[in-house]
Amino acid sequence: MDHLRVIKKAWKEYDASKTIYKIQDISAMVSTNHVFRITFDDEDIVIAKLSYFGKYEHFKEDHRIIHSLANNLLYPFENLLAKSLLKNNRVFTYRYKTASTDAWVVFYNPVRVQKRLPRRLSEAHIRKFGQQIGKFHKSCSRIRNVLPKSSKTLSTDISVLLRQLNSRKKSSFSDEQRDVLRHHCELFQKNRLLYKADKFETIPVFIDWNIGNFSVTSSLKLYSRWDYDWFRMSSRMMDFYFFARVVSDIGDRTVFSYLIGPMMEDRFVLFLEEYHKVNPLTANELRFLKEVYRFFILNYVIKDGNYFFSPQYATKLQSEAFDTYLPSIEKEFDSEKLISALKLK
């Protein structure tokens, strides 16, 4: 695909009167999504995101919800999110569809950035981060009823994966691997009901909270957040696996894996304690963290991995899913440690 051609066509449809001077690819090169900085003749700058991961309808729906969220969040988070460009009072999205290609584009105003958290957080960083996320989730909760509805749920995504596994179409997974995946899909659905996850409050969650996706002030308050690849409306617990990764002892790494271990570290318990003071958690929510992790591996690594991650990452992560990630769920995760630390029942 000629990415620049698609970006130019998208901008022409948005505002043909404004001439592009330069387009720079600023993508992280981890996923199949591409991000570009567009500079115009008059020196104005916008950011373009080009995606062909998932469905255009979901892409459009998500950005409509994010736009509403960005405009309805109150102080101190009123300027936290990158704003999409509008046309005729609607978020502008462009779809480029040919016989062999289906891609879509959205434009953003450049987001202001202050400080990044260090690769390995201190205890003071963890405490402040827990407090800030607790406040942010509370702010999202307060406006949940005025946001557009979402068609995606955890159950529908797992059902899609099950249909794919039961299909007679050629699969990259062996029969044995498909059996393993079916087993974990069924466990997820069973435990989702056991922990009454359907009763959990639904709020906007971004899931991918690695330290390259947000910035903080000098006093460690959340300042800006970008990168909405895994955005969805769901339980707040969907964010917590990545919070565990942010505060983990090993810290942020260039070569990454998705191990369950960070959710069992004392550093994550410290994060939970600070979050809990601001925005109380329940025992069933902490029990559901095991299923949050299972869902992440099944949905984002297995079901969508080949579409979202670049090929070398997709192959590596899917192999590790069978060898390490999925077998570790029952062996390594103990929700009672977290429940006991927060003195819950």
C-alpha positions in Angstrom: 0.0 0.0 0.0 1.2 3.5 -0.8 0.6 5.1 2.6 1.4 8.6 1.5 -1.0 8.4 -1.4 -3.8 7.4 1.0 -2.9 10.2 3.4 -3.0 12.8 0.6 -6.3 11.5 -0.7 -7.7 11.6 2.8 -6.5 15.2 3.4 -7.9 16.3 0.0 -11.3 15.1 1.0 -11.0 16.9 4.3 -9.7 20.3 3.1 -8.4 20.5 -0.5 -7.7 24.2 0.0 -4.8 23.6 2.4 -1.6 22.4 0.7 0.6 19.7 2.2 4.3 20.5 2.3 5.8 17.4 3.9 4.6 14.1 5.4 6.8 12.3 7.9 6.3 8.7 9.2 6.6 8.8 13.0 5.3 5.3 13.6 6.6 3.1 16.5 7.0 0.3 14.0 5.6 -2.3 16.4 2.1 -2.5 15.0 0.7 -2.4 11.5 -0.9 1.0 12.2 1.0 4.0 10.9 1.3 7.5 12.3 2.3 10.5 10.2 3.2 14.2 11.0 1.8 16.4 8.2 3.3 19.9 7.7 1.5 22.3 5.5 2.8 25.2 3.4 1.6 27.7 6.1 3.6 25.7 8.7 0.5 24.3 10.4 0.9 20.7 11.6 -1.6 17.8 12.1 -1.1 14.1 12.9 -2.6 11.4 10.7 -3.2 7.8 11.8 -3.7 5.2 9.1 -5.1 1.8 10.1 -6.3 -1.4 8.6 -6.6 -3.4 11.8 -10.1 -4.5 12.8 -13.2 -3.1 11.1 -13.8 0.4 9.7 -17.1 0.6 11.5 -15.4 0.0 14.9 -12.6 2.5 14.1 -15.2 5.1 13.3 -17.3 4.2 16.4 -14.3 4.3 18.7 -13.2 7.7 17.5 -16.7 9.1 17.9 -16.7 7.9 21.5 -13.2 9.2 22.2 -14.1 12.6 20.8 -17.1 12.8 23.1 -14.9 11.7 26.0 -12.3 14.3 25.2 -15.0 17.0 25.2 -16.8 15.9 28.3 -13.9 15.2 30.7 -13.8 17.9 33.3 -10.8 19.4 35.2 -8.1 18.3 35.6 -8.4 16.0 32.6 -10.2 18.4 30.2 -7.1 18.7 27.9 -5.7 15.2 28.5 -6.7 13.5 25.2 -5.5 14.3 21.7 -8.4 15.9 19.8 -9.6 14.5 16.4 -10.3 17.0 13.6 -14.0 17.6 12.8 -15.8 18.2 9.6 -19.5 19.3 9.6 -19.4 18.8 13.4 -18.4 15.1 13.1 -15.1 13.3 13.6 -13.7 13.1 10.1 -12.6 9.6 9.0 -11.6 8.6 5.5 -12.0 5.1 4.1 -9.7 4.0 1.2 -11.1 0.8 -0.3 -10.1 -1.1 -3.4 -10.3 -4.7 -4.4 -7.2 -5.6 -2.4 -7.0 -2.8 0.2 -9.3 -1.5 3.0 -7.7 1.2 5.1 -8.9 4.2 7.0 -7.5 7.5 8.3 -8.2 10.0 11.1 -6.5 13.3 11.8 -5.6 14.7 15.2 -4.3 18.0 16.5 -0.8 17.5 17.8 -0.9 16.6 21.5 1.2 18.6 24.0 3.8 16.5 25.8 5.6 17.2 29.1 7.6 14.6 31.0 7.8 10.8 30.5 7.9 8.5 33.5 11.3 6.8 33.9 11.7 3.3 32.5 11.7 1.9 36.1 9.4 3.7 38.5 10.4 4.6 42.1 8.0 3.9 45.0 7.0 7.6 44.9 6.2 7.3 41.2 4.1 4.2 41.7 2.1 5.9 44.5 1.4 9.0 42.5 0.6 7.0 39.4 -2.0 4.9 41.3 -3.6 8.0 42.7 -3.8 9.7 39.3 -5.2 6.7 37.5 -7.8 6.3 40.3 -8.9 9.9 39.7 -8.9 9.5 35.9 -11.1 6.4 36.0 -13.4 8.2 38.4 -13.7 11.1 35.9 -14.5 8.7 33.1 -17.1 7.0 35.3 -18.9 10.3 35.9 -19.5 10.9 32.2 -20.1 7.3 31.1 -23.9 7.9 30.6 -23.4 10.7 28.1 -21.0 8.8 25.8 -22.2 7.1 22.5 -22.9 3.4 22.8 -20.3 0.8 21.7 -21.1 -2.4 19.8 -18.0 -4.3 21.1 -18.1 -6.3 24.2 -15.7 -8.9 25.7 -18.2 -11.7 25.1 -18.7 -10.8 21.4 -14.9 -10.7 20.8 -14.4 -14.1 22.4 -17.4 -15.4 20.4 -15.7 -14.2 17.2 -12.5 -16.1 18.1 -14.5 -19.3 18.8 -16.2 -19.1 15.4 -12.8 -18.7 13.8 -11.5 -21.8 15.7 -14.6 -23.9 14.7 -14.3 -22.8 11.1 -13.1 -25.3 8.5 -11.0 -22.7 6.9 -7.2 -23.2 6.8 -5.7 -22.0 10.1 -2.2 -21.1 11.2 -2.8 -23.1 14.4 -2.7 -26.9 14.8 -5.7 -28.9 15.9 -4.0 -29.2 19.3 -3.5 -25.5 19.6 -7.1 -24.8 18.5 -8.3 -27.1 21.3 -6.2 -25.2 23.8 -7.7 -21.9 22.6 -11.2 -23.2 22.8 -10.6 -24.4 26.4 -9.4 -20.9 27.4 -12.3 -19.2 25.6 -14.7 -21.4 27.5 -12.9 -20.7 30.8 -13.1 -17.0 30.2 -16.9 -17.1 29.5 -17.5 -19.3 32.5 -15.5 -17.1 34.9 -16.9 -13.9 33.5 -20.3 -15.1 34.8 -18.8 -16.4 38.0 -17.3 -13.1 38.9 -20.4 -11.2 37.7 -18.4 -9.1 35.3 -21.5 -8.1 33.5 -22.4 -6.1 36.5 -19.2 -4.1 36.5 -19.5 -0.5 35.4 -18.7 0.2 31.8 -16.3 3.1 31.2 -13.8 4.1 28.5 -10.6 2.2 28.7 -7.4 2.5 26.6 -5.7 -0.8 27.7 -2.3 0.0 26.2 -0.9 2.1 29.1 2.8 1.8 28.3 5.0 4.8 29.3 5.4 5.8 25.7 1.6 6.6 25.4 1.2 9.3 28.0 3.1 12.2 29.7 3.0 13.7 33.1 3.7 17.1 34.7 6.7 17.8 36.9 4.5 16.9 39.9 3.6 13.6 38.3 0.0 14.5 37.4 -1.4 13.0 34.1 -0.9 15.6 31.4 -1.5 14.0 28.0 -2.6 10.6 26.6 -2.4 9.4 23.0 -2.5 6.2 21.0 -6.0 4.7 20.9 -5.3 1.4 19.2 -7.0 -0.8 21.8 -9.6 1.7 23.1 -13.0 0.2 24.1 -15.9 0.6 26.4 -15.6 -2.0 29.1 -14.8 -2.6 32.8 -12.0 -0.4 34.3 -10.2 -3.7 35.1 -9.2 -4.0 31.4 -6.6 -1.3 32.0 -4.9 -2.9 35.0 -2.6 -5.5 33.3 -0.8 -2.6 31.6 -0.7 -0.6 34.8 1.1 -3.7 36.3 3.6 -3.6 33.4 4.2 0.2 33.9 5.1 -0.3 37.6 6.9 -3.7 37.3 10.3 -4.2 38.7 11.8 -4.9 35.3 10.5 -1.6 33.9 9.9 -0.6 30.3 11.8 -2.6 27.7 12.3 -2.3 24.0 12.0 -6.1 23.4 8.8 -7.0 25.2 6.7 -10.0 26.2 3.3 -10.3 27.9 4.1 -12.2 31.1 1.5 -12.5 33.9 4.2 -12.0 36.6 3.9 -8.2 36.9 0.4 -8.6 38.4 1.8 -10.6 41.3 4.6 -8.1 42.2 4.5 -6.1 45.5 5.0 -3.0 43.4 1.6 -3.7 41.7 0.1 -4.2 45.2 1.4 -0.7 46.1 -0.2 0.7 43.0 -3.5 -1.0 43.8 -3.4 0.3 47.4 -3.1 3.9 46.2 -5.7 3.5 43.5 -8.1 1.9 46.0 -7.8 4.9 48.4 -9.1 7.2 45.6 -11.4 4.8 43.7 -12.3 1.7 45.7 -12.1 -1.7 44.1 -14.1 -4.9 44.9 -12.9 -8.4 45.5 -14.6 -9.7 42.4 -12.9 -7.1 40.2 -9.5 -8.3 41.5 -10.5 -11.9 40.9 -11.5 -10.9 37.3 -7.9 -9.7 36.7 -7.0 -13.2 35.8 -9.7 -13.2 33.0 -8.6 -9.7 31.9 -5.2 -11.2 31.2 -6.7 -14.3 29.5 -8.8 -12.0 27.3 -5.8 -9.9 26.4 -3.9 -12.9 25.2 -6.8 -14.5 23.4 -8.1 -11.4 21.7 -5.1 -9.1 21.1 -2.3 -11.7 20.7 -4.1 -14.7 19.2 -7.3 -13.4 17.4 -5.9 -10.0 16.1 -2.2 -10.5 16.5 -1.4 -11.1 12.8 -3.4 -8.0 11.9 -2.2 -5.6 14.6 1.5 -6.6 15.3 4.2 -6.4 12.7 5.0 -10.0 11.5 8.1 -10.6 13.7 6.3 -9.5 16.8 3.1 -11.5 16.0 5.0 -14.7 15.4 7.0 -14.3 18.6 4.1 -13.4 20.8 1.8 -16.1 19.5 4.4 -18.7 20.1 4.9 -17.4 23.7 1.2 -17.5 24.2 1.1 -21.3 23.8 4.4 -22.0 25.6 4.2 -19.5 28.4 1.3 -17.0 28.7 -1.8 -19.3 28.7 -0.2 -22.1 30.9 0.9 -19.5 33.4 -2.7 -18.2 34.2 -3.8 -20.9 36.6 -0.2 -21.5 37.9 1.0 -18.0 38.7 -2.0 -15.7 39.4 -3.3 -15.6 42.9 -6.1 -13.0 43.3 -6.2 -13.7 47.1 -2.9 -11.9 47.5 -4.3 -8.8 46.1 -7.7 -9.1 47.9 -5.9 -9.6 51.2 -3.6 -6.6 50.7 -6.6 -4.3 50.2 -8.4 -6.0 53.1 -11.4 -7.0 51.0 -13.7 -10.0 51.2 
